[in-house]
């Protein structure tokens, strides 16, 4: 297969250990120390960890109890989301000095399309360096960046020289870069998928590329087509300034485990109300309701139902949630419940995985 894609200059900027770095910046006494943003009490959860804490295996979504066990000197700091949002806005203002094609993924990361940019700079590599320098100057925080021809490769590259570094994958380097990449470093390949690939003899991009489309679809369903194309450098998803959500959700973690469906229904009533508020604010509705249940032993299960019509009201969401709750027996007491609505009435990007048979790469495309 020879490649013919409209090449773009994409930067993925990722703030380094964002929440934890903000806390260390605002409180100099925390610098150089292992800290975790989140709850350190029995039922607390780590939202973010400093690099000093990560050396001990502390990571986001880990229970506060286990984090403290791994790192006895760990310092817990309560999250200050308003402060994180404030700095995130400062960072986004910097992005918009260079391009209006900015797609935020969260408070601490975003894609930028700088193929045509406000500075008239032909080098995406130099733009990324300038952005990182400006972020450091104005916020006191560091960021890492990945630069390449599409969002997928840029995202993977941004993790290469963390913290406070950047990596450019030029057009002529993309295929070799992906072939030599460990499969667990492919963005979107989680622990479970990686294990499945290992059992199939797929450990690197090269071994993934050797598999046929039919083989990958047989073993990974729709995701198989995605893997088949991205390992060939084909990922045509545009940087979308107004990113369309695929789902909207709300969830609650409880101070005491719940063991009765009656108590759970009371909590689901509040969660459905919050979900309705978020849907109304976004002006959207959806067809697929998903109930998320996390048990006291941290095992997680989800149950979903797709309706023939769009809904956004609390009453209809709750009615479907009740049905899902009683769909099966509870396996244990419950520590978290969540509701989300997907299959939204928003236009989807159908071009994300378009895959032309022939792709020609302009090897002299200046990065």
N, C-alpha and C positions, 0 to 999 in steps of 0.2 A: 504494500500500500504506500503510495506516495502522497504526501500531504498537500488541499488548497483552501487555506483559511484566511479571512481578513484578520491580519495580525493587529493586536492592540498592545498597549503598554499599561500593564496593570500593576498596582502596588497594593500589598496587603500590609497594613500597619497594625501592630499588636503591642499595646502597652505592657511593660514588664511587671508581672505580679501586681497588677494595678491597685486593688484595694489595700493590700499590705504595704505597697510602696507609698501610697498616700499617707497612711498612718505613720510610717517611719519618717516621711518628710515633715509632717506636721508636728511630730514629737521626736526630736533628735535623740532622746534617750533610748529610743527603740532601734536606732540604726545599728546594723550589724548583729542584731539579736533574732532568734527564731520567734516569729510571731504568727498568730493565726487570727484572722478576722472571723468572728462568729462566737458561738456559745461554748464555753468550756465546761458547763455543768453536765450532769448525767445525760440529759437529753439534747444537749447542744450539738450543732453541726458546723463544720468548718466551711466558711464561704470562700476564703482565699488564704494562701499561706505564703510567707516570705521565702526567698531562695534559701535562707539559712535554715528554715524549718523543713523545706522540701528535701534537704539532704538526709533527713531522718525519716523520710517516707510520708510526711504530712502532706495531704492534698485536699482539694475542695471536695465537698460532699462526704468527707470522712467524719465519723462521730467524734465529738469533742473528747470523749473518754479514751478512744483508741489513739487519737492524736497525742494526748498527754502521755499515754503509755509509751508511744514511740519516741516522744521527745519530752522527758521530764522537766526540762527548763523552758518549755513552750510558754509564751506569754499570750493570753487571749485578750483581744481588743473588740469592743462592741462596734458593729458596722455603723457607718454614718453615710447613708445612701445619698442624702442631699449634697453632701460634700463631694462624693464621687461624681454625681450628676453635674455639679458646678465645674469640676475640672474637665469632665468629658466634653462639656460645651466649649470650653476654651480650646481643647484639642481639635474639635470639629471646625471651629472658626479658622484655625490654622490650615486645615485641609482645604477649606473653601477659598483660601487665598491662591490656591494652585489650580483647582478644578471644581466645577459644580457637580461632576459625576462622582458623588460620594455615597457609598452604600454602607451605613453602619450595621454591624452584626450584633453589637452589644455596646455597653458603655465604654469598653476598652479596646475595641478593634473595628476596623472598617476596610472596605475595598475602595480604591481610587483608580479611575481611568484617566491617565494623563497623556494619552495618545496626542490629543490636542489640549494644551493647557494655557492658563492665564499668563504664565511667565514666558511663554514662547521658548521653553527649554526643550531641546530634542532628546535629552538624556533622562530617562526615568530613574536611573541609578543616582544621578546627582540630585534630582528632585527629592527622592526618598531621603538622601543624606541631609538635604536642607530642611525638610520637614522634621526629621528627628532632632536636628540641632535646635530648631525653633521651639519644639516641644520642651526640650531640656531647659532652654533659656527662660521660657515663660511659665513653666509649671514646676521646674526642678525635678522632673521625672524622666526616666528613660523609656524609649520605645524601640522595638525591633521591626524590621521590614523584610518582605520578600518581594522581588520584582521579576515579572515574566510576561509571557504572551497571553495568559488567561488566569482566571481567578483561582482555579484548582492548583496550578503550579506555584502561583504567588503565595497562596496560603501555606503550602507545604514548605516553601523556601523560607518563610518568615520565622520558622521554628529552628532554623539551622544554626544561627549564631546568637541565640539568646543567652543572656540578656544583653541589651544595648549593642546590637549588631545588625547587619543586613546581608542578604545574599541575592545576587542577580543570576537568573538562569536565562541566558541568551537563547534566541530561537534555535540556533544550530546545536545547542546543548540540551534541549528539552528531552528528546527521546532517550539519550544516554543517561541523563539525570534520573528519569523515571524508571528505566531498566535496572539501574543500580540501587534504587531505593528499597529499603526493607519494607515489607508489606504492611507492617504495623504502623509505619509512618505515613501511609496514604491517608489523607484526610477523608474521614467517613468510614474507615475500617476500624471498628471497635474491637475490644478484647475477644468477644464471642466470635465475630467474623474472622478475625485473625487466626484463632484456634482452628476454625473450620478450614481455612485455607492451608494451614500447616498440615492438616491431615490429608489434604489433597495434593501435597507436595509443592505448594506455592509459598515461597519464602521471600521472594524479591519481585520487583516489577518485571524483570525479564521472564520469570516463570509464569507470571500472570499473563504477560503478552503472548506467551506460547499457547495459551488456551483458546479454543474457538468460542465464538459468540454463543453457539448452542450449548456448549459445556457450561459456560458461566451462567447462562440463564436457567439451565437445568438445576444448578446447585444454589444459585443466589437470587432467582426470580428476576424481578425488574431491575434490581441493583446490579445484576450480572451485565446488563447492557451498559450501565454507567461505568463499571470497572473496565469493560472491554474498550471503551472509547477513551477514558481519561489516561490510561496507560499508553495510549498512542498520541497523547498530546491534544486530544479533541475534547474541548469543553467550551461551548459557545455561549454560556450564560453571560448576559450583559451585566455591567455594573448599574444597578437600578437605584437612583436617588431616593425614590419613594418605594422602599422595599415592601412587597406585599406579604403579609403574614400567612403562613400555611395553617396555623391554628391559633386559637386564643384560649387561655386557660387560667385557672385559679386553684390554689391548694392550701391546705392548713396542716401543720404539725401540732399534735396535741400534747399538753402537759402530762396527761394521764392516758394510758392506753384504753381504747374502747373495745368492749367485748360484746356489745349488744347492738343489733341493727337499729333499734329504736333511737339510741343515742347517736348513731351514725347519721340517721335521717335528719336529726336536728342540726348536725354540723353541715350536712350537705345542703340544707336549706340556706344557710348563710353563704356557703361557697357558691351556690347557684345564683344568689343575689349579687355577689361580687362579679361573677362571670357576666351576668346580664349588664352590669354597669360598664364593664370593659367593652362589651360588644356594642353597646349603645354609643359609647364615646368614639369607637372606631367606625360606627355606622355600617356594620356588617352582620351577616347571619351565616349559619352553617347547617349541614345535614348530619354530620357524624359526631355523636356524643361519645366520649370516652371517660370511663370511671377508672381512676388510679387508686390502688390500695397498697400501702406499704405496711407490712406487719411489724410486730415488735422485734422480730429476729432479722429485720431489714430486707427480707425477701419482698419482691415487688410483683404485682400482677395488674394487668389492665383488661378491661372489658369494654367492648365498643358496639354501637348499634348505629346503622345508617338509616335515616328516615327518608321518605320519598319527597319531602318538602323542606324548605329552609326554616330554621327557628332561631330565635334570639331571646325569647321571654323566659324569665325565671321559671314559670309554671311548667312550660313544656320541657325545659332542660331537666327540671327536678323529676318530672314524671318518668322520663327516660332513665334518669339516674337510679330511681327506685327499682325499676325493672332490672337494670344491670346489677344492682346490689343483691337482689334476691335470685340472681341467675345461678349462683353456685354457693356452696357452703364456705364459710370463713375458715381459713387454715390456722388462724392464730388471732390474738388480740391485735388491734390496729393502732398504729401511731401516726399515720398520715392518710388523708383523703384528698383527692383532687378531681376536678372536672375540667374537660376541655372540649372545644367545638372545632371540628375540622371540616374539610370539604366545603370551604367557604365560597360565598358568592362574589369572589374577586377573580379577576382575570389572571390566569396562570401563564407563566413564561414557557410556552411550548417549544421554544427554540433551544432550550438549555442543553438538550442532548442530541441536537441535530448532528448527523454524522455523514458528511460527504465521503464518497468512496475515494476520491483523490484529493490529497492535500499537498499543496506545494508551499514550502516555507521560503520566505525571502531571507536568505542567510546574511545579508548585509543590512538588515533592519537595525538601526542604531539604538542601542539601549544604554 
